[in-house]
Amino acid sequence: HLSSRKSVLRARFSVVSPAALLGALKTLGEPDVRLAAAVDARQELDLRLGVAWTRYLTRRLAGRFGALRGCLVSYGPCQTPALGFV
Protein backbone atom coordinates (compact mmCIF):
# COMPACT_ATOMS: atom_id res chain seq x y z
CA HIS A 1 0.00 0.00 0.00
CA LEU A 2 1.48 3.31 -1.09
CA SER A 3 0.72 6.55 0.64
CA SER A 4 -0.97 9.11 -1.58
CA ARG A 5 1.94 11.44 -0.80
CA LYS A 6 4.50 9.17 -2.47
CA SER A 7 5.36 9.50 -6.13
CA VAL A 8 5.93 6.44 -8.31
CA LEU A 9 7.96 6.80 -11.49
CA ARG A 10 8.84 4.26 -14.15
CA ALA A 11 12.14 3.68 -15.89
CA ARG A 12 11.70 2.59 -19.53
CA PHE A 13 14.44 0.64 -21.28
CA SER A 14 14.66 -2.25 -23.73
CA VAL A 15 18.38 -3.03 -23.53
CA VAL A 16 20.23 -4.09 -20.40
CA SER A 17 23.39 -2.05 -20.71
CA PRO A 18 24.93 0.61 -18.49
CA ALA A 19 24.15 3.36 -21.01
CA ALA A 20 20.51 2.28 -21.47
CA LEU A 21 19.89 1.93 -17.73
CA LEU A 22 21.49 5.27 -16.89
CA GLY A 23 19.48 6.92 -19.69
CA ALA A 24 16.27 5.41 -18.31
CA LEU A 25 17.05 6.67 -14.82
CA LYS A 26 17.55 10.17 -16.22
CA THR A 27 14.18 10.13 -18.00
CA LEU A 28 11.82 8.63 -15.41
CA GLY A 29 8.15 9.05 -16.25
CA GLU A 30 4.69 8.43 -14.90
CA PRO A 31 3.49 4.81 -15.09
CA ASP A 32 1.18 4.10 -18.04
CA VAL A 33 -1.78 1.85 -17.25
CA ARG A 34 -1.99 0.74 -20.91
CA LEU A 35 1.66 -0.36 -20.93
CA ALA A 36 1.12 -2.24 -17.67
CA ALA A 37 -1.90 -4.03 -19.19
CA ALA A 38 0.19 -4.93 -22.26
CA VAL A 39 2.87 -6.44 -19.99
CA ASP A 40 0.19 -8.50 -18.23
CA ALA A 41 -1.09 -9.75 -21.58
CA ARG A 42 2.42 -10.72 -22.76
CA GLN A 43 3.07 -12.59 -19.52
CA GLU A 44 -0.17 -14.51 -19.92
CA LEU A 45 0.68 -15.39 -23.54
CA ASP A 46 4.22 -16.44 -22.57
CA LEU A 47 2.82 -18.74 -19.89
CA ARG A 48 0.18 -20.30 -22.15
CA LEU A 49 2.59 -20.76 -25.06
CA GLY A 50 5.24 -22.17 -22.75
CA VAL A 51 2.86 -24.73 -21.28
CA ALA A 52 1.51 -25.81 -24.67
CA TRP A 53 4.92 -26.04 -26.40
CA THR A 54 6.58 -27.74 -23.42
CA ARG A 55 3.89 -30.42 -23.45
CA TYR A 56 4.14 -30.84 -27.24
CA LEU A 57 7.96 -30.95 -27.35
CA THR A 58 8.23 -33.30 -24.39
CA ARG A 59 5.81 -35.79 -25.92
CA ARG A 60 7.08 -35.46 -29.48
CA LEU A 61 10.80 -35.61 -28.75
CA ALA A 62 10.57 -38.33 -26.11
CA GLY A 63 8.92 -40.53 -28.74
CA ARG A 64 11.73 -39.90 -31.23
CA PHE A 65 14.76 -39.86 -28.98
CA GLY A 66 14.90 -42.58 -26.37
CA ALA A 67 17.43 -40.64 -24.28
CA LEU A 68 14.70 -38.05 -23.61
CA ARG A 69 12.18 -40.53 -22.19
CA GLY A 70 11.20 -39.35 -18.74
CA CYS A 71 12.72 -35.90 -19.37
CA LEU A 72 10.94 -32.59 -19.62
CA VAL A 73 11.76 -30.51 -22.70
CA SER A 74 10.94 -26.99 -21.64
CA TYR A 75 10.05 -24.10 -23.94
CA GLY A 76 9.54 -20.50 -22.97
CA PRO A 77 9.75 -17.32 -25.04
CA CYS A 78 11.74 -15.66 -22.23
CA GLN A 79 14.14 -18.56 -21.71
CA THR A 80 16.29 -17.94 -24.78
CA PRO A 81 17.13 -14.29 -24.00
CA ALA A 82 17.66 -15.20 -20.34
CA LEU A 83 20.30 -17.73 -21.35
CA GLY A 84 22.42 -14.77 -22.45
CA PHE A 85 22.75 -13.79 -18.78
CA VAL A 86 24.02 -17.23 -17.73
MIDO-656978 format. One line per field, with one value per residue: residue number from 0; x, y, z of N, C-alpha, C, O, CB in turn. Coordinates in Angstrom, 2 decimals, decimal comma. Glycine has a CB too. Layout:
num NUM;... .
neast X;... .
nnorth Y;... .
nup Z;... .
caeast X;... .
canorth Y;... .
caup Z;... .
ceast X;... .
cnorth Y;... .
cup Z;... .
oeast X;... .
onorth Y;... .
oup Z;... .
cbeast X;... .
cbnorth Y;... .
cbup Z;... .
***
This chain:
num 0;1;2;3;4;5;6;7;8;9;10;11;12;13;14;15;16;17;18;19;20;21;22;23;24;25;26;27;28;29;30;31;32;33;34;35;36;37;38;39;40;41;42;43;44;45;46;47;48;49;50;51;52;53;54;55;56;57;58;59;60;61;62;63;64;65;66;67;68;69;70;71;72;73;74;75;76;77;78;79;80;81;82;83;84;85 .
neast 0,84;0,70;1,36;-0,63;0,91;3,30;5,38;5,39;7,52;8,44;10,99;11,98;13,25;14,85;17,07;19,58;22,01;24,76;24,62;21,97;20,44;21,26;20,39;17,63;17,13;17,56;15,44;12,93;9,46;5,86;3,91;2,25;-0,90;-1,89;0,43;1,19;-0,95;-0,48;1,91;1,00;-0,65;1,25;2,74;0,84;0,38;2,98;3,14;1,00;1,76;4,23;3,49;1,92;3,75;5,84;4,61;3,97;6,57;7,90;6,42;6,59;9,39;10,36;9,27;10,72;13,41;15,04;16,69;15,54;13,32;11,21;12,18;11,80;11,15;11,63;10,03;10,09;9,27;10,76;12,98;15,15;16,37;17,10;19,08;21,32;22,25;23,37 .
nnorth -1,17;2,08;5,32;8,21;10,39;9,69;9,48;7,63;6,52;5,47;3,62;3,34;1,03;-0,97;-2,40;-4,08;-2,51;-0,56;2,13;2,31;1,81;3,90;6,06;5,61;6,03;8,72;9,74;9,31;8,50;8,96;6,12;4,09;2,98;1,54;0,43;-1,20;-3,01;-4,21;-5,53;-7,40;-8,91;-9,97;-11,55;-13,46;-14,68;-15,69;-17,59;-19,36;-20,18;-21,32;-23,48;-25,02;-25,57;-26,80;-29,15;-30,30;-30,54;-32,17;-34,57;-35,20;-35,25;-37,10;-39,43;-39,76;-39,71;-41,79;-41,24;-39,08;-39,93;-39,71;-37,26;-33,71;-31,43;-28,23;-25,21;-21,75;-18,44;-16,46;-17,76;-18,13;-15,50;-15,07;-16,93;-15,70;-14,27;-16,12 .
nup 0,00;-1,00;0,16;-0,48;-0,74;-1,82;-4,67;-7,67;-10,12;-13,42;-14,99;-18,30;-20,53;-23,04;-23,46;-21,70;-20,57;-19,36;-20,37;-21,39;-19,08;-17,37;-18,92;-18,83;-16,13;-16,01;-17,34;-16,09;-15,89;-15,59;-14,60;-17,04;-17,52;-19,69;-20,82;-18,71;-18,71;-21,17;-20,64;-18,77;-20,46;-22,26;-20,50;-19,79;-22,30;-22,77;-20,73;-21,39;-24,00;-23,39;-21,72;-23,50;-25,66;-24,26;-23,38;-25,88;-27,13;-25,26;-25,37;-28,12;-28,73;-26,89;-27,85;-30,17;-29,54;-27,58;-25,39;-24,22;-22,90;-20,16;-19,52;-19,26;-21,74;-21,97;-22,98;-23,45;-24,25;-22,99;-22,09;-23,88;-24,35;-21,68;-21,28;-22,21;-20,07;-18,45 .
caeast 0,00;1,48;0,72;-0,97;1,94;4,50;5,36;5,93;7,96;8,84;12,14;11,70;14,44;14,66;18,38;20,23;23,39;24,93;24,15;20,51;19,89;21,49;19,48;16,27;17,05;17,55;14,18;11,82;8,15;4,69;3,49;1,18;-1,78;-1,99;1,66;1,12;-1,90;0,19;2,87;0,19;-1,09;2,42;3,07;-0,17;0,68;4,22;2,82;0,18;2,59;5,24;2,86;1,51;4,92;6,58;3,89;4,14;7,96;8,23;5,81;7,08;10,80;10,57;8,92;11,73;14,76;14,90;17,43;14,70;12,18;11,20;12,72;10,94;11,76;10,94;10,05;9,54;9,75;11,74;14,14;16,29;17,13;17,66;20,30;22,42;22,75;24,02 .
canorth 0,00;3,31;6,55;9,11;11,44;9,17;9,50;6,44;6,80;4,26;3,68;2,59;0,64;-2,25;-3,03;-4,09;-2,05;0,61;3,36;2,28;1,93;5,27;6,92;5,41;6,67;10,17;10,13;8,63;9,05;8,43;4,81;4,10;1,85;0,74;-0,36;-2,24;-4,03;-4,93;-6,44;-8,50;-9,75;-10,72;-12,59;-14,51;-15,39;-16,44;-18,74;-20,30;-20,76;-22,17;-24,73;-25,81;-26,04;-27,74;-30,42;-30,84;-30,95;-33,30;-35,79;-35,46;-35,61;-38,33;-40,53;-39,90;-39,86;-42,58;-40,64;-38,05;-40,53;-39,35;-35,90;-32,59;-30,51;-26,99;-24,10;-20,50;-17,32;-15,66;-18,56;-17,94;-14,29;-15,20;-17,73;-14,77;-13,79;-17,23 .
caup 0,00;-1,09;0,64;-1,58;-0,80;-2,47;-6,13;-8,31;-11,49;-14,15;-15,89;-19,53;-21,28;-23,73;-23,53;-20,40;-20,71;-18,49;-21,01;-21,47;-17,73;-16,89;-19,69;-18,31;-14,82;-16,22;-18,00;-15,41;-16,25;-14,90;-15,09;-18,04;-17,25;-20,91;-20,93;-17,67;-19,19;-22,26;-19,99;-18,23;-21,58;-22,76;-19,52;-19,92;-23,54;-22,57;-19,89;-22,15;-25,06;-22,75;-21,28;-24,67;-26,40;-23,42;-23,45;-27,24;-27,35;-24,39;-25,92;-29,48;-28,75;-26,11;-28,74;-31,23;-28,98;-26,37;-24,28;-23,61;-22,19;-18,74;-19,37;-19,62;-22,70;-21,64;-23,94;-22,97;-25,04;-22,23;-21,71;-24,78;-24,00;-20,34;-21,35;-22,45;-18,78;-17,73 .
ceast 0,89;0,69;0,44;0,05;3,19;4,32;6,00;6,27;8,47;10,05;11,81;13,00;14,16;15,98;18,99;21,71;23,54;24,37;22,62;19,89;20,09;20,58;18,06;16,11;17,00;16,23;12,99;10,50;7,04;4,36;2,30;0,35;-1,89;-0,75;1,66;0,18;-1,28;1,21;2,12;-0,23;0,07;2,81;2,10;0,08;1,94;3,95;2,05;0,97;3,63;4,67;2,53;2,73;5,75;5,93;4,12;5,57;8,35;7,68;6,41;8,53;11,10;10,24;9,97;13,12;14,65;15,59;16,59;13,49;12,29;11,74;11,66;11,71;10,99;11,10;9,47;10,12;10,81;12,99;15,36;17,04;17,77;18,94;21,52;23,01;23,57;25,45 .
cnorth 1,24;4,48;7,45;10,23;10,98;9,16;8,22;6,80;5,51;4,55;2,81;2,32;-0,70;-3,00;-2,98;-3,80;-0,84;1,90;3,42;2,47;3,33;6,26;6,81;6,09;8,20;10,66;9,38;9,30;8,42;7,04;4,95;2,83;0,95;-0,13;-1,49;-3,36;-4,85;-5,92;-7,64;-9,46;-10,59;-11,83;-13,77;-15,34;-16,24;-17,71;-19,79;-20,97;-21,70;-23,51;-25,61;-26,38;-27,01;-29,11;-31,09;-31,37;-32,15;-34,60;-36,17;-35,95;-36,87;-39,56;-40,79;-40,19;-40,53;-41,97;-39,57;-38,61;-40,19;-37,96;-34,88;-31,70;-29,21;-25,94;-22,88;-19,35;-16,48;-16,44;-18,28;-16,65;-14,40;-16,01;-16,85;-14,24;-14,85;-17,41 .
cup 0,00;-0,56;-0,56;-1,72;-1,53;-3,98;-6,66;-9,74;-12,11;-15,03;-17,10;-20,27;-21,94;-23,90;-22,14;-20,61;-19,79;-19,09;-21,03;-20,09;-17,17;-17,62;-19,17;-16,96;-14,93;-16,81;-17,39;-15,78;-15,43;-15,45;-16,05;-17,86;-18,49;-21,12;-19,91;-18,10;-20,31;-21,69;-19,42;-19,33;-22,12;-21,79;-19,62;-21,18;-23,40;-21,76;-20,69;-23,27;-24,48;-22,32;-22,48;-25,41;-25,58;-23,48;-24,81;-27,44;-26,51;-24,96;-27,27;-29,48;-27,96;-26,95;-29,81;-30,71;-27,61;-25,15;-23,56;-22,88;-20,71;-18,47;-19,76;-20,58;-22,59;-22,73;-23,25;-23,77;-24,31;-21,89;-22,58;-24,48;-22,62;-20,33;-21,62;-21,17;-18,06;-18,20 .
oeast 1,73;-0,51;1,18;0,05;4,06;3,24;7,03;5,43;8,88;10,12;11,40;13,74;13,34;15,99;18,93;22,53;22,56;23,71;22,03;18,91;19,18;20,05;17,36;15,05;16,45;15,94;12,14;10,44;7,26;4,52;1,46;0,87;-1,97;-0,86;2,10;0,47;-1,51;1,35;2,57;-0,19;-0,10;3,18;2,50;0,00;1,98;4,47;2,39;0,86;3,87;5,29;2,83;2,73;6,31;6,62;4,44;5,76;9,04;8,38;6,70;8,86;12,00;10,86;10,09;13,92;14,22;15,14;16,90;12,72;13,34;11,76;10,73;12,82;9,86;12,17;8,46;11,34;11,66;13,97;16,48;18,26;18,86;19,80;22,65;24,16;24,36;26,15 .
onorth 1,42;4,60;7,44;10,94;11,79;8,86;7,78;7,30;4,58;5,57;1,66;3,23;-1,48;-4,11;-1,95;-4,70;-0,18;2,67;4,46;3,21;3,89;7,19;7,82;6,66;8,87;11,86;8,88;10,52;7,47;6,81;5,84;1,72;-0,27;-1,28;-2,61;-4,54;-6,05;-7,03;-8,77;-10,68;-11,77;-12,93;-14,93;-16,57;-17,38;-18,78;-20,97;-22,18;-22,77;-24,55;-26,81;-27,57;-27,96;-30,12;-32,27;-32,50;-33,05;-35,61;-37,34;-36,94;-37,63;-40,61;-41,91;-40,86;-39,93;-42,14;-39,20;-37,85;-40,37;-37,51;-35,18;-31,26;-29,09;-25,81;-22,98;-19,29;-15,86;-15,85;-18,19;-16,69;-13,87;-15,81;-17,24;-13,79;-14,54;-18,30 .
oup 0,88;-0,81;-1,53;-2,73;-1,83;-4,49;-6,15;-10,49;-11,41;-15,71;-16,94;-20,61;-21,46;-24,42;-21,47;-20,79;-19,48;-18,40;-20,73;-19,94;-16,55;-17,01;-19,07;-16,67;-14,06;-16,78;-18,13;-15,95;-14,68;-16,65;-15,88;-18,03;-18,36;-21,54;-20,21;-17,87;-20,41;-22,21;-19,58;-19,16;-22,41;-22,22;-19,54;-21,14;-23,87;-22,09;-20,67;-23,48;-25,04;-22,52;-22,48;-25,74;-26,13;-23,61;-24,88;-27,88;-26,98;-25,03;-27,52;-30,14;-28,31;-26,79;-30,31;-31,38;-26,63;-24,02;-22,43;-22,29;-20,10;-17,32;-20,52;-20,26;-23,04;-23,34;-22,54;-23,96;-24,95;-21,44;-22,08;-24,36;-22,41;-19,48;-21,29;-21,16;-17,17;-17,72 .
cbeast -0,96;1,91;1,63;-2,36;2,31;4,83;6,10;4,92;9,07;7,66;13,47;10,70;15,70;14,02;19,30;20,02;23,76;26,41;24,70;20,02;20,53;22,97;19,52;15,96;18,24;18,70;14,27;12,03;7,88;3,47;3,11;1,76;-3,18;-2,19;2,90;0,66;-3,22;0,88;3,66;-1,05;-1,69;3,61;3,06;-1,60;0,84;5,27;2,01;-1,03;3,29;5,84;1,57;0,68;5,78;6,64;2,37;3,82;8,89;7,69;4,30;6,97;11,63;9,70;7,59;11,77;15,47;15,44;18,73;14,24;12,13;11,99;14,00;10,46;11,73;11,46;9,26;9,83;8,60;11,11;13,80;15,81;16,23;16,64;20,17;21,95;21,59;23,23 .
cbnorth 0,00;3,57;7,27;9,71;11,90;7,75;10,76;5,25;7,89;3,72;3,20;3,37;0,56;-2,02;-2,33;-5,47;-1,70;0,80;3,46;0,96;0,90;5,67;6,55;3,91;6,26;10,58;9,86;8,64;8,84;9,39;3,88;4,21;2,33;1,66;0,53;-1,64;-3,36;-3,93;-5,70;-7,95;-8,88;-9,77;-12,01;-13,90;-14,40;-15,57;-18,31;-19,59;-19,65;-21,46;-24,43;-24,94;-24,87;-27,23;-30,21;-29,75;-29,79;-33,07;-35,61;-34,19;-34,46;-38,32;-40,26;-38,64;-38,47;-43,94;-40,03;-37,08;-42,07;-40,35;-35,72;-31,79;-31,08;-26,43;-24,46;-20,31;-16,44;-15,13;-20,02;-17,94;-13,08;-15,84;-18,80;-13,63;-13,33;-18,54 .
cbup 1,21;-2,53;1,68;-1,38;0,61;-1,97;-6,68;-8,25;-11,51;-15,01;-15,17;-20,43;-20,37;-25,09;-24,59;-19,66;-22,21;-18,18;-22,44;-22,09;-16,80;-17,08;-21,17;-18,19;-13,97;-17,13;-19,51;-13,87;-17,72;-15,06;-13,92;-19,50;-16,82;-22,13;-20,75;-16,32;-19,67;-23,21;-18,87;-17,49;-22,71;-22,98;-18,09;-19,95;-24,69;-21,86;-18,66;-22,73;-25,87;-21,56;-20,46;-25,64;-26,82;-21,96;-23,21;-28,29;-27,05;-22,98;-26,06;-30,34;-28,22;-24,82;-29,39;-32,06;-28,86;-26,60;-24,79;-24,67;-22,39;-17,96;-20,22;-18,34;-24,18;-20,31;-25,24;-21,46;-25,42;-20,95;-21,77;-26,23;-24,04;-19,41;-22,44;-23,31;-17,90;-17,93 .
***
